[in-house]
Amino acid sequence: MAEPTLSAPGAPRALRVIAFDGGWNLPIWVAQRQGFFAAHGVAVALSFTPNSVALVAGLLENRHDLAMAGFDNIVAYQEGQGEAATAAEADLFAFMGGDDGFLSVVTAPGVTGFDALRGKTLSVDAMTTGFAFVLRELVERNGLAASEVGYVRAGATQLRYQDLLAGKHDGTLLRTPFELMAQAQGCHIIATAGSLGPYQGSVGVARRAFAQTNEAALIGYMRGYRQAVDWLYDPANRAVAEALLVAHIRDMTPALARESCARLLAPEGGLFRDLALDLAGIRTVLALRSKYGRPQKRLDDPSRYIDVALHARAFGS
């Protein structure tokens, strides 16, 4: 097991953060660039995961301190429904909310709707975690039986985007800005997850064992992150936000960056400004996992997977 990164006395507490590569990392990039993390006593080193299995394994094996990941992953591994077995106890919990997922079903240029997906292949990060159940539910609600499409593992959003453009699969679930980038190259956005109602997408994730001895660092991370979100929502900073997307994301153009920021920073449906966990959105996650997760369980208690007290200590009631 890797040892935690140590900070020199008086230096910011070093935090190793793992996330999926994409525009939803704008608050982290901004907090690093503007010194917001340092102002709250932490130094964040951000790395990207190829898939949710590697992300969870890295957290549980102490190779990372925190993660930004889909809330469903926490539930899956705590309930023994994860994609892969873990050597350590899955003592993961969510300490802050990030977004609603920014999820869209995107299909290849020759596939213009759900009817055209019959007999085709859809890609997911992992079969039993992440946003796979969102995709399955949207497919079902749009008139296709599970047996009428095939599902394959393809890893993180960026990898699925690349595979879709390469013609390896006929459709997938993409997050902003990748659905816009795919659309600009001839693909089709045929549905969004908004039709499912509230949904808790990305959250801040940590091990309970880590949180017990590193609460100050967690709170420093939350405060720096929220300061960055506030900065991003200031219209005076929009040009810099767009430039960060262009700098960090392959295939991003200034025009797509403007459109992406309009979605990521929308007054309704954008990045969570208060970082509060969305209990209604969590219940949607639990309902989908109750339906599709195996072994099947009835899951209806959000409190098993979250800690709202940390948010209160960071920002007040």
BABAGU-709486 format. One record per residue (C-alpha): residue in three letters; x, y, z; chain; residue number from 0. Coordinates in steps of 0.25 Angstrom, whole numbers, plus 5000, padded with zeros to 4 digits. Layout:
BEGIN
<r code="ala" u="X" v="Y" w="Z" unit="A" pos="NUM"/>
...
***
This chain:
BEGIN
<r code="met" u="5000" v="5000" w="5000" unit="A" pos="0"/>
<r code="ala" u="5006" v="5014" w="4996" unit="A" pos="1"/>
<r code="glu" u="5009" v="5024" w="5007" unit="A" pos="2"/>
<r code="pro" u="5001" v="5037" w="5007" unit="A" pos="3"/>
<r code="thr" u="5008" v="5049" w="5001" unit="A" pos="4"/>
<r code="leu" u="5014" v="5057" w="5013" unit="A" pos="5"/>
<r code="ser" u="5015" v="5072" w="5013" unit="A" pos="6"/>
<r code="ala" u="5027" v="5080" w="5020" unit="A" pos="7"/>
<r code="pro" u="5023" v="5087" w="5033" unit="A" pos="8"/>
<r code="gly" u="5015" v="5100" w="5029" unit="A" pos="9"/>
<r code="ala" u="5013" v="5096" w="5015" unit="A" pos="10"/>
<r code="pro" u="5000" v="5093" w="5009" unit="A" pos="11"/>
<r code="arg" u="4995" v="5079" w="5011" unit="A" pos="12"/>
<r code="ala" u="4997" v="5071" w="4999" unit="A" pos="13"/>
<r code="leu" u="4985" v="5064" w="4993" unit="A" pos="14"/>
<r code="arg" u="4985" v="5054" w="4982" unit="A" pos="15"/>
<r code="val" u="4972" v="5055" w="4974" unit="A" pos="16"/>
<r code="ile" u="4967" v="5045" w="4963" unit="A" pos="17"/>
<r code="ala" u="4956" v="5049" w="4954" unit="A" pos="18"/>
<r code="phe" u="4951" v="5046" w="4940" unit="A" pos="19"/>
<r code="asp" u="4957" v="5055" w="4929" unit="A" pos="20"/>
<r code="gly" u="4947" v="5066" w="4924" unit="A" pos="21"/>
<r code="gly" u="4942" v="5080" w="4925" unit="A" pos="22"/>
<r code="trp" u="4935" v="5077" w="4938" unit="A" pos="23"/>
<r code="asn" u="4949" v="5079" w="4944" unit="A" pos="24"/>
<r code="leu" u="4949" v="5094" w="4942" unit="A" pos="25"/>
<r code="pro" u="4947" v="5097" w="4957" unit="A" pos="26"/>
<r code="ile" u="4960" v="5089" w="4960" unit="A" pos="27"/>
<r code="trp" u="4968" v="5096" w="4949" unit="A" pos="28"/>
<r code="val" u="4963" v="5109" w="4953" unit="A" pos="29"/>
<r code="ala" u="4966" v="5107" w="4968" unit="A" pos="30"/>
<r code="gln" u="4980" v="5102" w="4964" unit="A" pos="31"/>
<r code="arg" u="4983" v="5114" w="4955" unit="A" pos="32"/>
<r code="gln" u="4977" v="5125" w="4964" unit="A" pos="33"/>
<r code="gly" u="4983" v="5119" w="4977" unit="A" pos="34"/>
<r code="phe" u="4969" v="5117" w="4984" unit="A" pos="35"/>
<r code="phe" u="4974" v="5103" w="4989" unit="A" pos="36"/>
<r code="ala" u="4987" v="5109" w="4994" unit="A" pos="37"/>
<r code="ala" u="4979" v="5120" w="5001" unit="A" pos="38"/>
<r code="his" u="4971" v="5109" w="5009" unit="A" pos="39"/>
<r code="gly" u="4983" v="5101" w="5012" unit="A" pos="40"/>
<r code="val" u="4984" v="5090" w="5002" unit="A" pos="41"/>
<r code="ala" u="4992" v="5087" w="4989" unit="A" pos="42"/>
<r code="val" u="4984" v="5078" w="4979" unit="A" pos="43"/>
<r code="ala" u="4991" v="5069" w="4970" unit="A" pos="44"/>
<r code="leu" u="4981" v="5064" w="4959" unit="A" pos="45"/>
<r code="ser" u="4982" v="5051" w="4951" unit="A" pos="46"/>
<r code="phe" u="4972" v="5045" w="4942" unit="A" pos="47"/>
<r code="thr" u="4967" v="5030" w="4942" unit="A" pos="48"/>
<r code="pro" u="4964" v="5021" w="4930" unit="A" pos="49"/>
<r code="asn" u="4952" v="5016" w="4936" unit="A" pos="50"/>
<r code="ser" u="4944" v="5015" w="4949" unit="A" pos="51"/>
<r code="val" u="4950" v="5002" w="4953" unit="A" pos="52"/>
<r code="ala" u="4964" v="5008" w="4954" unit="A" pos="53"/>
<r code="leu" u="4958" v="5020" w="4961" unit="A" pos="54"/>
<r code="val" u="4952" v="5012" w="4972" unit="A" pos="55"/>
<r code="ala" u="4964" v="5003" w="4973" unit="A" pos="56"/>
<r code="gly" u="4973" v="5014" w="4974" unit="A" pos="57"/>
<r code="leu" u="4965" v="5021" w="4986" unit="A" pos="58"/>
<r code="leu" u="4964" v="5008" w="4994" unit="A" pos="59"/>
<r code="glu" u="4978" v="5004" w="4992" unit="A" pos="60"/>
<r code="asn" u="4982" v="5018" w="4997" unit="A" pos="61"/>
<r code="arg" u="4989" v="5023" w="4984" unit="A" pos="62"/>
<r code="his" u="4979" v="5035" w="4984" unit="A" pos="63"/>
<r code="asp" u="4973" v="5043" w="4995" unit="A" pos="64"/>
<r code="leu" u="4961" v="5048" w="4988" unit="A" pos="65"/>
<r code="ala" u="4953" v="5046" w="4975" unit="A" pos="66"/>
<r code="met" u="4943" v="5053" w="4967" unit="A" pos="67"/>
<r code="ala" u="4934" v="5042" w="4962" unit="A" pos="68"/>
<r code="gly" u="4919" v="5038" w="4959" unit="A" pos="69"/>
<r code="phe" u="4912" v="5036" w="4972" unit="A" pos="70"/>
<r code="asp" u="4907" v="5023" w="4967" unit="A" pos="71"/>
<r code="asn" u="4921" v="5017" w="4968" unit="A" pos="72"/>
<r code="ile" u="4920" v="5019" w="4984" unit="A" pos="73"/>
<r code="val" u="4907" v="5011" w="4985" unit="A" pos="74"/>
<r code="ala" u="4912" v="5000" w="4975" unit="A" pos="75"/>
<r code="tyr" u="4924" v="4997" w="4983" unit="A" pos="76"/>
<r code="gln" u="4918" v="4998" w="4997" unit="A" pos="77"/>
<r code="glu" u="4907" v="4989" w="4993" unit="A" pos="78"/>
<r code="gly" u="4916" v="4978" w="4987" unit="A" pos="79"/>
<r code="gln" u="4911" v="4981" w="4973" unit="A" pos="80"/>
<r code="gly" u="4924" v="4988" w="4967" unit="A" pos="81"/>
<r code="glu" u="4930" v="4984" w="4954" unit="A" pos="82"/>
<r code="ala" u="4942" v="4977" w="4961" unit="A" pos="83"/>
<r code="ala" u="4945" v="4971" w="4974" unit="A" pos="84"/>
<r code="thr" u="4953" v="4980" w="4984" unit="A" pos="85"/>
<r code="ala" u="4964" v="4976" w="4993" unit="A" pos="86"/>
<r code="ala" u="4960" v="4986" w="5004" unit="A" pos="87"/>
<r code="glu" u="4947" v="4990" w="5010" unit="A" pos="88"/>
<r code="ala" u="4939" v="5000" w="5001" unit="A" pos="89"/>
<r code="asp" u="4938" v="5010" w="5012" unit="A" pos="90"/>
<r code="leu" u="4935" v="5021" w="5002" unit="A" pos="91"/>
<r code="phe" u="4925" v="5033" w="5004" unit="A" pos="92"/>
<r code="ala" u="4921" v="5046" w="4997" unit="A" pos="93"/>
<r code="phe" u="4925" v="5059" w="5004" unit="A" pos="94"/>
<r code="met" u="4921" v="5069" w="4994" unit="A" pos="95"/>
<r code="gly" u="4912" v="5070" w="4981" unit="A" pos="96"/>
<r code="gly" u="4918" v="5074" w="4968" unit="A" pos="97"/>
<r code="asp" u="4908" v="5073" w="4956" unit="A" pos="98"/>
<r code="asp" u="4896" v="5066" w="4951" unit="A" pos="99"/>
<r code="gly" u="4905" v="5058" w="4941" unit="A" pos="100"/>
<r code="phe" u="4903" v="5066" w="4928" unit="A" pos="101"/>
<r code="leu" u="4899" v="5053" w="4922" unit="A" pos="102"/>
<r code="ser" u="4895" v="5051" w="4907" unit="A" pos="103"/>
<r code="val" u="4892" v="5039" w="4898" unit="A" pos="104"/>
<r code="val" u="4901" v="5042" w="4886" unit="A" pos="105"/>
<r code="thr" u="4901" v="5033" w="4873" unit="A" pos="106"/>
<r code="ala" u="4910" v="5031" w="4861" unit="A" pos="107"/>
<r code="pro" u="4907" v="5039" w="4849" unit="A" pos="108"/>
<r code="gly" u="4899" v="5028" w="4842" unit="A" pos="109"/>
<r code="val" u="4890" v="5026" w="4854" unit="A" pos="110"/>
<r code="thr" u="4880" v="5037" w="4856" unit="A" pos="111"/>
<r code="gly" u="4871" v="5032" w="4867" unit="A" pos="112"/>
<r code="phe" u="4867" v="5020" w="4876" unit="A" pos="113"/>
<r code="asp" u="4860" v="5012" w="4866" unit="A" pos="114"/>
<r code="ala" u="4873" v="5012" w="4858" unit="A" pos="115"/>
<r code="leu" u="4880" v="5006" w="4870" unit="A" pos="116"/>
<r code="arg" u="4874" v="4992" w="4868" unit="A" pos="117"/>
<r code="gly" u="4885" v="4982" w="4867" unit="A" pos="118"/>
<r code="lys" u="4895" v="4992" w="4869" unit="A" pos="119"/>
<r code="thr" u="4906" v="4994" w="4880" unit="A" pos="120"/>
<r code="leu" u="4906" v="5004" w="4892" unit="A" pos="121"/>
<r code="ser" u="4919" v="5006" w="4900" unit="A" pos="122"/>
<r code="val" u="4919" v="5009" w="4915" unit="A" pos="123"/>
<r code="asp" u="4930" v="5012" w="4925" unit="A" pos="124"/>
<r code="ala" u="4927" v="4999" w="4933" unit="A" pos="125"/>
<r code="met" u="4915" v="4990" w="4932" unit="A" pos="126"/>
<r code="thr" u="4910" v="4991" w="4946" unit="A" pos="127"/>
<r code="thr" u="4915" v="5005" w="4951" unit="A" pos="128"/>
<r code="gly" u="4916" v="5019" w="4947" unit="A" pos="129"/>
<r code="phe" u="4905" v="5024" w="4937" unit="A" pos="130"/>
<r code="ala" u="4903" v="5011" w="4931" unit="A" pos="131"/>
<r code="phe" u="4889" v="5010" w="4937" unit="A" pos="132"/>
<r code="val" u="4885" v="5023" w="4932" unit="A" pos="133"/>
<r code="leu" u="4888" v="5019" w="4918" unit="A" pos="134"/>
<r code="arg" u="4880" v="5006" w="4920" unit="A" pos="135"/>
<r code="glu" u="4868" v="5013" w="4925" unit="A" pos="136"/>
<r code="leu" u="4868" v="5024" w="4914" unit="A" pos="137"/>
<r code="val" u="4869" v="5012" w="4904" unit="A" pos="138"/>
<r code="glu" u="4857" v="5005" w="4911" unit="A" pos="139"/>
<r code="arg" u="4849" v="5018" w="4912" unit="A" pos="140"/>
<r code="asn" u="4851" v="5020" w="4897" unit="A" pos="141"/>
<r code="gly" u="4845" v="5007" w="4893" unit="A" pos="142"/>
<r code="leu" u="4857" v="4997" w="4892" unit="A" pos="143"/>
<r code="ala" u="4858" v="4984" w="4900" unit="A" pos="144"/>
<r code="ala" u="4871" v="4981" w="4906" unit="A" pos="145"/>
<r code="ser" u="4872" v="4969" w="4896" unit="A" pos="146"/>
<r code="glu" u="4872" v="4979" w="4884" unit="A" pos="147"/>
<r code="val" u="4885" v="4986" w="4887" unit="A" pos="148"/>
<r code="gly" u="4899" v="4981" w="4891" unit="A" pos="149"/>
<r code="tyr" u="4907" v="4988" w="4902" unit="A" pos="150"/>
<r code="val" u="4922" v="4988" w="4903" unit="A" pos="151"/>
<r code="arg" u="4932" v="4993" w="4913" unit="A" pos="152"/>
<r code="ala" u="4940" v="5005" w="4907" unit="A" pos="153"/>
<r code="gly" u="4945" v="5013" w="4919" unit="A" pos="154"/>
<r code="ala" u="4945" v="5027" w="4923" unit="A" pos="155"/>
<r code="thr" u="4937" v="5038" w="4915" unit="A" pos="156"/>
<r code="gln" u="4949" v="5043" w="4907" unit="A" pos="157"/>
<r code="leu" u="4952" v="5028" w="4902" unit="A" pos="158"/>
<r code="arg" u="4937" v="5026" w="4898" unit="A" pos="159"/>
<r code="tyr" u="4937" v="5039" w="4891" unit="A" pos="160"/>
<r code="gln" u="4949" v="5035" w="4883" unit="A" pos="161"/>
<r code="asp" u="4944" v="5021" w="4880" unit="A" pos="162"/>
<r code="leu" u="4931" v="5027" w="4875" unit="A" pos="163"/>
<r code="leu" u="4938" v="5036" w="4865" unit="A" pos="164"/>
<r code="ala" u="4946" v="5024" w="4861" unit="A" pos="165"/>
<r code="gly" u="4934" v="5016" w="4858" unit="A" pos="166"/>
<r code="lys" u="4937" v="5005" w="4868" unit="A" pos="167"/>
<r code="his" u="4923" v="5007" w="4874" unit="A" pos="168"/>
<r code="asp" u="4909" v="5012" w="4870" unit="A" pos="169"/>
<r code="gly" u="4906" v="5020" w="4882" unit="A" pos="170"/>
<r code="thr" u="4910" v="5024" w="4896" unit="A" pos="171"/>
<r code="leu" u="4907" v="5033" w="4908" unit="A" pos="172"/>
<r code="leu" u="4915" v="5046" w="4908" unit="A" pos="173"/>
<r code="arg" u="4917" v="5057" w="4917" unit="A" pos="174"/>
<r code="thr" u="4919" v="5072" w="4914" unit="A" pos="175"/>
<r code="pro" u="4927" v="5076" w="4906" unit="A" pos="176"/>
<r code="phe" u="4929" v="5063" w="4899" unit="A" pos="177"/>
<r code="glu" u="4915" v="5062" w="4893" unit="A" pos="178"/>
<r code="leu" u="4917" v="5076" w="4887" unit="A" pos="179"/>
<r code="met" u="4930" v="5072" w="4881" unit="A" pos="180"/>
<r code="ala" u="4924" v="5059" w="4875" unit="A" pos="181"/>
<r code="gln" u="4912" v="5067" w="4870" unit="A" pos="182"/>
<r code="ala" u="4922" v="5076" w="4863" unit="A" pos="183"/>
<r code="gln" u="4928" v="5064" w="4856" unit="A" pos="184"/>
<r code="gly" u="4915" v="5059" w="4850" unit="A" pos="185"/>
<r code="cys" u="4910" v="5051" w="4862" unit="A" pos="186"/>
<r code="his" u="4895" v="5052" w="4868" unit="A" pos="187"/>
<r code="ile" u="4890" v="5056" w="4882" unit="A" pos="188"/>
<r code="ile" u="4878" v="5047" w="4883" unit="A" pos="189"/>
<r code="ala" u="4874" v="5049" w="4898" unit="A" pos="190"/>
<r code="thr" u="4879" v="5055" w="4911" unit="A" pos="191"/>
<r code="ala" u="4878" v="5050" w="4925" unit="A" pos="192"/>
<r code="gly" u="4869" v="5061" w="4929" unit="A" pos="193"/>
<r code="ser" u="4857" v="5053" w="4925" unit="A" pos="194"/>
<r code="leu" u="4860" v="5044" w="4937" unit="A" pos="195"/>
<r code="gly" u="4858" v="5056" w="4947" unit="A" pos="196"/>
<r code="pro" u="4868" v="5060" w="4957" unit="A" pos="197"/>
<r code="tyr" u="4881" v="5052" w="4957" unit="A" pos="198"/>
<r code="gln" u="4893" v="5053" w="4965" unit="A" pos="199"/>
<r code="gly" u="4905" v="5052" w="4956" unit="A" pos="200"/>
<r code="ser" u="4919" v="5055" w="4960" unit="A" pos="201"/>
<r code="val" u="4922" v="5056" w="4975" unit="A" pos="202"/>
<r code="gly" u="4934" v="5058" w="4984" unit="A" pos="203"/>
<r code="val" u="4938" v="5044" w="4989" unit="A" pos="204"/>
<r code="ala" u="4947" v="5040" w="5000" unit="A" pos="205"/>
<r code="arg" u="4950" v="5028" w="5009" unit="A" pos="206"/>
<r code="arg" u="4944" v="5029" w="5023" unit="A" pos="207"/>
<r code="ala" u="4957" v="5025" w="5029" unit="A" pos="208"/>
<r code="phe" u="4964" v="5036" w="5022" unit="A" pos="209"/>
<r code="ala" u="4954" v="5047" w="5026" unit="A" pos="210"/>
<r code="gln" u="4955" v="5043" w="5041" unit="A" pos="211"/>
<r code="thr" u="4969" v="5048" w="5041" unit="A" pos="212"/>
<r code="asn" u="4969" v="5058" w="5030" unit="A" pos="213"/>
<r code="glu" u="4957" v="5066" w="5032" unit="A" pos="214"/>
<r code="ala" u="4964" v="5080" w="5031" unit="A" pos="215"/>
<r code="ala" u="4969" v="5076" w="5018" unit="A" pos="216"/>
<r code="leu" u="4956" v="5072" w="5013" unit="A" pos="217"/>
<r code="ile" u="4950" v="5085" w="5017" unit="A" pos="218"/>
<r code="gly" u="4961" v="5093" w="5011" unit="A" pos="219"/>
<r code="tyr" u="4958" v="5085" w="4998" unit="A" pos="220"/>
<r code="met" u="4944" v="5088" w="4998" unit="A" pos="221"/>
<r code="arg" u="4946" v="5103" w="5001" unit="A" pos="222"/>
<r code="gly" u="4956" v="5105" w="4990" unit="A" pos="223"/>
<r code="tyr" u="4947" v="5097" w="4980" unit="A" pos="224"/>
<r code="arg" u="4935" v="5106" w="4984" unit="A" pos="225"/>
<r code="gln" u="4943" v="5119" w="4982" unit="A" pos="226"/>
<r code="ala" u="4947" v="5114" w="4969" unit="A" pos="227"/>
<r code="val" u="4932" v="5111" w="4965" unit="A" pos="228"/>
<r code="asp" u="4928" v="5125" w="4970" unit="A" pos="229"/>
<r code="trp" u="4940" v="5131" w="4961" unit="A" pos="230"/>
<r code="leu" u="4935" v="5123" w="4949" unit="A" pos="231"/>
<r code="tyr" u="4921" v="5128" w="4950" unit="A" pos="232"/>
<r code="asp" u="4926" v="5142" w="4950" unit="A" pos="233"/>
<r code="pro" u="4923" v="5147" w="4935" unit="A" pos="234"/>
<r code="ala" u="4936" v="5155" w="4936" unit="A" pos="235"/>
<r code="asn" u="4944" v="5142" w="4936" unit="A" pos="236"/>
<r code="arg" u="4937" v="5134" w="4925" unit="A" pos="237"/>
<r code="ala" u="4948" v="5137" w="4915" unit="A" pos="238"/>
<r code="val" u="4958" v="5131" w="4924" unit="A" pos="239"/>
<r code="ala" u="4949" v="5119" w="4926" unit="A" pos="240"/>
<r code="glu" u="4948" v="5116" w="4911" unit="A" pos="241"/>
<r code="ala" u="4963" v="5117" w="4909" unit="A" pos="242"/>
<r code="leu" u="4965" v="5107" w="4920" unit="A" pos="243"/>
<r code="leu" u="4956" v="5097" w="4913" unit="A" pos="244"/>
<r code="val" u="4963" v="5100" w="4900" unit="A" pos="245"/>
<r code="ala" u="4977" v="5098" w="4907" unit="A" pos="246"/>
<r code="his" u="4973" v="5085" w="4914" unit="A" pos="247"/>
<r code="ile" u="4964" v="5077" w="4905" unit="A" pos="248"/>
<r code="arg" u="4968" v="5071" w="4891" unit="A" pos="249"/>
<r code="asp" u="4959" v="5075" w="4880" unit="A" pos="250"/>
<r code="met" u="4953" v="5087" w="4887" unit="A" pos="251"/>
<r code="thr" u="4952" v="5100" w="4879" unit="A" pos="252"/>
<r code="pro" u="4948" v="5114" w="4884" unit="A" pos="253"/>
<r code="ala" u="4934" v="5113" w="4878" unit="A" pos="254"/>
<r code="leu" u="4932" v="5099" w="4885" unit="A" pos="255"/>
<r code="ala" u="4938" v="5105" w="4898" unit="A" pos="256"/>
<r code="arg" u="4928" v="5116" w="4898" unit="A" pos="257"/>
<r code="glu" u="4916" v="5106" w="4896" unit="A" pos="258"/>
<r code="ser" u="4922" v="5097" w="4907" unit="A" pos="259"/>
<r code="cys" u="4923" v="5108" w="4917" unit="A" pos="260"/>
<r code="ala" u="4909" v="5112" w="4914" unit="A" pos="261"/>
<r code="arg" u="4905" v="5098" w="4919" unit="A" pos="262"/>
<r code="leu" u="4915" v="5096" w="4930" unit="A" pos="263"/>
<r code="leu" u="4912" v="5109" w="4936" unit="A" pos="264"/>
<r code="ala" u="4897" v="5110" w="4933" unit="A" pos="265"/>
<r code="pro" u="4889" v="5117" w="4944" unit="A" pos="266"/>
<r code="glu" u="4880" v="5104" w="4944" unit="A" pos="267"/>
<r code="gly" u="4887" v="5091" w="4942" unit="A" pos="268"/>
<r code="gly" u="4901" v="5096" w="4943" unit="A" pos="269"/>
<r code="leu" u="4912" v="5092" w="4953" unit="A" pos="270"/>
<r code="phe" u="4906" v="5092" w="4967" unit="A" pos="271"/>
<r code="arg" u="4909" v="5106" w="4973" unit="A" pos="272"/>
<r code="asp" u="4907" v="5102" w="4987" unit="A" pos="273"/>
<r code="leu" u="4914" v="5088" w="4986" unit="A" pos="274"/>
<r code="ala" u="4902" v="5082" w="4994" unit="A" pos="275"/>
<r code="leu" u="4898" v="5068" w="4991" unit="A" pos="276"/>
<r code="asp" u="4885" v="5067" w="4983" unit="A" pos="277"/>
<r code="leu" u="4877" v="5057" w="4992" unit="A" pos="278"/>
<r code="ala" u="4866" v="5056" w="4981" unit="A" pos="279"/>
<r code="gly" u="4877" v="5053" w="4971" unit="A" pos="280"/>
<r code="ile" u="4883" v="5042" w="4980" unit="A" pos="281"/>
<r code="arg" u="4869" v="5036" w="4981" unit="A" pos="282"/>
<r code="thr" u="4869" v="5035" w="4966" unit="A" pos="283"/>
<r code="val" u="4882" v="5028" w="4966" unit="A" pos="284"/>
<r code="leu" u="4877" v="5018" w="4977" unit="A" pos="285"/>
<r code="ala" u="4865" v="5015" w="4969" unit="A" pos="286"/>
<r code="leu" u="4873" v="5012" w="4956" unit="A" pos="287"/>
<r code="arg" u="4882" v="5003" w="4964" unit="A" pos="288"/>
<r code="ser" u="4871" v="4996" w="4971" unit="A" pos="289"/>
<r code="lys" u="4865" v="4993" w="4957" unit="A" pos="290"/>
<r code="tyr" u="4878" v="4989" w="4950" unit="A" pos="291"/>
<r code="gly" u="4888" v="4985" w="4961" unit="A" pos="292"/>
<r code="arg" u="4892" v="4971" w="4963" unit="A" pos="293"/>
<r code="pro" u="4890" v="4964" w="4973" unit="A" pos="294"/>
<r code="gln" u="4877" v="4972" w="4973" unit="A" pos="295"/>
<r code="lys" u="4875" v="4980" w="4986" unit="A" pos="296"/>
<r code="arg" u="4865" v="4991" w="4990" unit="A" pos="297"/>
<r code="leu" u="4873" v="5003" w="4992" unit="A" pos="298"/>
<r code="asp" u="4866" v="5015" w="4998" unit="A" pos="299"/>
<r code="asp" u="4874" v="5022" w="5009" unit="A" pos="300"/>
<r code="pro" u="4883" v="5033" w="5004" unit="A" pos="301"/>
<r code="ser" u="4890" v="5034" w="5018" unit="A" pos="302"/>
<r code="arg" u="4897" v="5021" w="5016" unit="A" pos="303"/>
<r code="tyr" u="4906" v="5027" w="5006" unit="A" pos="304"/>
<r code="ile" u="4908" v="5042" w="5010" unit="A" pos="305"/>
<r code="asp" u="4913" v="5051" w="5021" unit="A" pos="306"/>
<r code="val" u="4906" v="5065" w="5021" unit="A" pos="307"/>
<r code="ala" u="4913" v="5069" w="5034" unit="A" pos="308"/>
<r code="leu" u="4926" v="5072" w="5026" unit="A" pos="309"/>
<r code="his" u="4918" v="5082" w="5017" unit="A" pos="310"/>
<r code="ala" u="4912" v="5089" w="5029" unit="A" pos="311"/>
<r code="arg" u="4926" v="5090" w="5036" unit="A" pos="312"/>
<r code="ala" u="4932" v="5096" w="5023" unit="A" pos="313"/>
<r code="phe" u="4921" v="5106" w="5020" unit="A" pos="314"/>
<r code="gly" u="4911" v="5107" w="5031" unit="A" pos="315"/>
<r code="ser" u="4897" v="5101" w="5032" unit="A" pos="316"/>
***
